[in-house]
Amino acid sequence: MNDQEFDGTAEGLGGHSLPERDTPLYNHPLPLLEDWLRSMGGRQRGPHSCQWDLHQPQWSALLELEVEELKVSWSQDGRQSVRHFPYGLSRADVEAAILAGP
């Protein structure tokens, strides 16, 4: 676990505890999903936006909180990869997949 990552007992940026890491994303209230995205270094594109930017040394990604899933579009060396993660997946699995990159 890195310094920015929350575990099940840590408080989110809004002062509320995130559910355990193995909890499906659909069991996370929206403010806690936003806290989680911030903890990974994500930046919301605008107030009340469902789009988030995440930059890592080797790649960047656009994360979109859609109705049925989290859409992640990675860019690396001029190439783009897109994956869709249903909210039924655990936060730990989705976080690992996102941070693994394209």
N, C-alpha and C positions, 0 to 999 in steps of 0.2 A: 504494500500500500504506500503510495507516495504522499507527500505533505499536503497536496491539494485534494486528495481523495477522502470522501466521507466513509465511515463505516456505519453500522446500524445504530451505534450509540452516540455518534457525533451529532451536533446540532447544525442544521443548515444555516445559510447566511441570514435567513429570516427569523432565526431563533427557534425553529421547529426541528424536531429530530426526523431524519430520513428513516424510512422503513429499512429492515435488514437488506443487505446487498442482493440476496437471492429472491427478493420480492419482485413480482412482475411490475413492469412500468405502469400498467393500468391501475395499480393500487397506490400510486403516488399522486397526491394533489398537484395541480399545475404549479403553484408557487414552489413546491419542493423539486419538481422536475427542472424548473428554471434555476434553482439553487444548485442542483446537480450539474447542469450544463455549465454554470459559472465556475464550479469547482474544478472542472476539466480545462478551464481557460476559455470557455466560450463567451462570445460577446453578442448580445442581442442586437439585431440590426436597427431597431427603433422601439419606441415605447409600444407595448402591447403587440409586438411583432412575434410571429411564430417562426421566424428565421433567425438562425444563430450562425456566427462565423467562428471557426476553430482553426488556429494556425499552429503547426508543429514545424520543426526544422526541415523535415523532408517533404511535407505536404500541407495542404490546407483543405478545409472541408466546409460545406454549407450543410447545416442540420436544419431540417424543417419538421416542426411538430404538426403532423397532419392528423386527420380525423381518426384513421384506423391504424396508423403506424408512424414511426420515426423514419424519415427519408434522409439519407446521408449521401452527399455528392462530394467525393474527394477529387482534388486536382493535384497532379504531380507531373512535373516535366512536360506540361502541355497536354497531358492525357487526363481524361475524366472517367471515374468509376462511380456507379450509383448502386446503392443497396437500400433495401427497405426492411426495417425491423419492426415486426408487430409488437404492440404494447403488451402482449402476453409473455414476452421474453423477460428474463430477469434483468435488473439494472446492472448487475455484475457482468453478465454475458454481453449486453449491448455495449457497455463501457469498454470491455476488452476488445470487442470487434471494432469499435470506432477508433480507439487508440492504436490498434494494430495497423491502421491505415489501409490504403487501397491494395 
